[in-house]
Amino acid sequence: MTEAIGYERVGDIAVLAAQNPPVNALGHAVRQGLVDGIAKATADGAKAVLIYGEGSTFFAGADIREFGQTPKEPHLPDVCNAIEAAPMIVVSALHGTALGGGMEIALSTHYRIAVPKARMGLPEVNLGLIPGATGTQRLPRLIGVEKAIDIVTSGRQLGARDLLAMGVIDKIADGSPREIGLAYAQELLDAAAPRRPVSEMPAPEPIDFDAAYEATLKKGRGLLAPAYGVRAVQAACEKPFAEGVAYERSLFRELMETDQRQGMIHAFFSERQVSKLPELKGVDPRPLAAIGVIGGGTMGAGIATAALLSGLNVVLVEMSPEAAAAAKDRVSGNLSGALKRGRIDQAKFEHLTETALTPTTDFGDLKDVDLVVEAVFENMDVKKEVFGKLDAVCKPGAVLASNTSYLDIDEIAASTSRPADVIGLHFFSPAHVMKLLEVVVADKTAPDVMATGFDLGKKLGKVSVRAGVCDGFIGNRILSKYRTAADHMILDGASPYAIDKAITDFGFAMGPFAVADLAGLDIGYMTRKRLAPTRDPRERVSTYADKLVEAGHKGQKTGKGYYDYAAGSRAAAPNPEVMELIEAERAELGITPRDFTEAEIVRRYMAAMVNEGAKVVGEGIARRPLDVDMTFLFGYGFPRYRGGPLKWADMEGLPALLADIKEYAKEDPYFWQPAPLLEQLVAEGRTFDDLNKEAA
Ligand code: T1G
């Protein structure tokens, strides 16, 4: 018996206990242990079998680290069928998160009991897959097609109460999974309860599967797995169980070979790897119980909201009583969203807004906070004035952070008497929703201050990425490049609308021009004005966008930008003034516009993104390629199933991308300067993933 599954007899009950930390993943030893355990229980005449997990959870799914390798027998579907075929009743006792293959194991047992906090789900679609161990065949037999399709295609987790109400589990009881499992198995034995193989339940009623497939494909914005999940559930209606299982397995194996599975597995592990940095090893963060936020505008109120929801007290400083009151209203508005969604109850809402939050105009109220983050106007003089006050009032050891999106943190730090305590914490708006946090480490930032930045990010449920100091850090620096590439395509003949469509078809939630309208066109306008004095004369700059802003069109906030957001209209229509400005500028420049295919638009756009990403990694602004990928998945709407810009580049092939860049450089050698790191990787036949592995 492998130690991965312990075996013991308790009276008539054979107990199989999973012991494979940290999450009892269903690796080969666990699968073998389960099959051996059922055989042993049968051989020694047990009258019931109990399966549960030691440690934090029931099986949390297949071992994702085995993906891409040749699967070793016994395969998970066979393990599930062996459990269900056992001659005695088999009970599973659930706690933690029984996910994917874990839920499939539970569905193959005859009875299921759970502790109140247990959760279950089939999150395979989040890995670019579908359940591949009979889940799409058993679940619809148990709860019907609609509910099964929702669970399979959403990948969401369900709590014990919902699972009980749906009939996925039979009972909820307090206690350890072992205790409640043994008690329930004994109760079933005393009642001479029969085996209940789910596979022998009648096939569920069908629905219009083609309509469900099309709707799911559209909703997935190019992600295949959820739509494949619909077809797998359809097989549960139309095929005998064994054939349905074989069909499910064929779809699973097909998805296993896709780039989408590669991209999403890369995202899964990178999301965990990105906060594991050598410089953080053995470094304890400073205490974090209360924070200060300077500036209660959209950003400051969002940061305060995220902090309050994570259990931190917040002193929110504004410049006048009216502004402080308005800031409190913004935070209350944000929290009322959490209240409506049931994330907090009324009592919690009142505690957060009336007790945990202290709006004030007095910097002196910051004297006891552990960390302050300022989110005031993006002007260096204003920032320095604020940091001067913080330096004077904050206690020794308090971390002083700036939320600036591009200003030089080294310069801000130098304006204080404690540069080691200064760091950048770049949140993304809305700060209580967006998961990305760029932790910008300045030259003099102390290691434990960086650790504190990551600890705050973890407390706030953020994906924190370490960034070095440069204009735009990681995300905005790369954004400025691919936005410029888009502007160049516009001058040469593409329209903003064709570019937005090409980029949304690629899988982004929004195209760059719709995003600009959302953020406000004045932001780009001010950035261009700020950079104009130091701009290299070789840089190709368009002016149509400035004219659009100077005409008063700042995007959604003024009702018009690239698109016309006429009140009440759902679909934003192109603003005709935009093409007029573009055509006038092309004429002025003597450009004869040419056509751009969607493929070329994507190719150029992504080449600019990848090239600048390679420069950001090469310069050490981002520690690893995966840091760039996580920045774009969690801050810029990059499609998760492509893994991130640099994972996408690896799968596209770096040599072809470099060749494109060299081709484009013939038109504009200044803009298209190949990144040295990209050239080096191509010369050495290596990939960005090789760099990620070396840094692990
Ligand atoms: N396989 C391998 N390693 C895993 C793993 C898994 N399934 N789940 C987690 N880990 C590692 C993780 O990388 C981290 O490692 C450590 O465990 C703690 O994870 C046939 C094919 C279970 C809710 O998708 O959702 O079954 O960084 O930091 O916050 O149909 O992990 O310490 O080295 O996330 O407490 C389906 C994925 C697989 C579940 C726990 N199952 N995991 O969260 O800890 S596909 C999943 C999670 C499948 C079958 C199909 C979460 C968690 P390290 P953690 P956590």
Residues whose N, C-alpha, C, O or C-beta is under 5 A from the ligand:
A	BS01	T1G	P22 V23 A25 A60 G61 A62 D63 I64 R65 L76 T97 L99 G100 G101 P123 E124 I130 P131 G132 A133 R272
